[in-house]
Amino acid sequence: MDTGDRLLTPGEVAALFRVDPKTVTRWAAAGRIGSIRTPGGHRRFRESEVRALLEGEGVLDDLDDGADNRPRNSGPPQGGTHGPTNAGLH
């Protein structure tokens, strides 16, 4: 590791990619982005690698892989409903 390379938290990486920090953690668990673990078990990401991915020099396979990147308030997935409806309450 380059000793001058800054380490980023999942939240910092998420802000750069405009996704939820849990999405970044899932990418790391799936091997889509490299990470290291702190002695306390937290993930950290090399800034140089993250910047390279942002600039298209690396590969995040299936970056738009569905629900991981769907805005939280965009409603239920297509093809189903969740919870009670207001049908018949006119």
C-alpha positions in Angstrom: 0.0 0.0 0.0 1.2 3.5 -0.8 1.7 5.0 2.6 0.6 8.4 1.3 -2.8 7.1 0.1 -5.6 8.4 2.2 -8.2 5.8 3.5 -11.9 6.6 3.1 -14.8 5.4 5.1 -17.8 3.7 3.4 -19.8 6.9 4.0 -17.2 9.0 2.2 -17.1 6.5 -0.8 -20.9 6.5 -0.8 -21.0 10.2 -1.1 -18.7 10.2 -4.1 -20.8 7.6 -5.9 -24.1 9.0 -4.6 -25.2 5.7 -3.1 -26.0 4.4 0.4 -22.9 3.4 2.5 -24.4 -0.1 2.8 -24.2 -0.4 -1.0 -20.5 0.4 -0.8 -20.1 -2.3 1.8 -21.9 -4.8 -0.5 -19.6 -3.9 -3.4 -16.6 -4.6 -1.2 -18.1 -7.9 0.1 -18.7 -8.9 -3.6 -15.2 -8.0 -4.6 -16.3 -5.1 -6.8 -14.1 -2.6 -4.9 -11.0 -3.3 -2.8 -11.1 -2.6 0.9 -9.0 -3.2 3.9 -10.1 -3.8 7.5 -9.1 -1.7 10.5 -8.0 -3.5 13.7 -11.6 -2.9 14.9 -13.0 -4.7 11.8 -14.3 -1.6 9.9 -13.8 -1.3 6.1 -11.6 1.4 4.6 -11.1 2.2 1.0 -7.9 3.5 -0.7 -8.7 7.0 -2.1 -6.5 6.3 -5.2 -8.5 3.2 -6.1 -11.9 5.0 -5.5 -10.8 7.9 -7.7 -9.7 5.5 -10.4 -13.1 3.9 -10.4 -14.8 7.3 -10.5 -12.7 8.2 -13.6 -13.6 4.9 -15.3 -10.2 3.3 -14.9 -11.5 0.4 -12.9 -14.5 -1.8 -13.2 -17.5 -1.9 -10.9 -19.5 -4.6 -12.6 -23.2 -4.0 -12.7 -22.9 -0.7 -10.9 -26.7 -0.2 -11.6 -27.7 -3.5 -10.3 -31.2 -2.7 -9.2 -32.5 -2.1 -5.7 -29.1 -1.3 -4.3 -29.1 2.0 -6.1 -32.8 2.8 -6.0 -33.7 5.9 -4.1 -35.2 5.0 -0.8 -38.6 6.8 -1.4 -39.2 5.6 -4.9 -42.0 3.2 -3.9 -42.1 -0.6 -4.1 -40.4 -2.6 -6.7 -42.4 -3.1 -9.9 -44.8 -5.9 -9.9 -45.9 -5.9 -6.3 -47.3 -3.8 -3.5 -46.5 -3.6 0.1 -48.7 -2.8 3.0 -52.3 -1.6 3.1 -53.9 0.3 0.3 -56.4 3.1 0.3 -58.7 1.2 -2.1 -62.4 1.8 -1.4 -61.8 4.6 1.2 -63.4 7.4 -0.8 
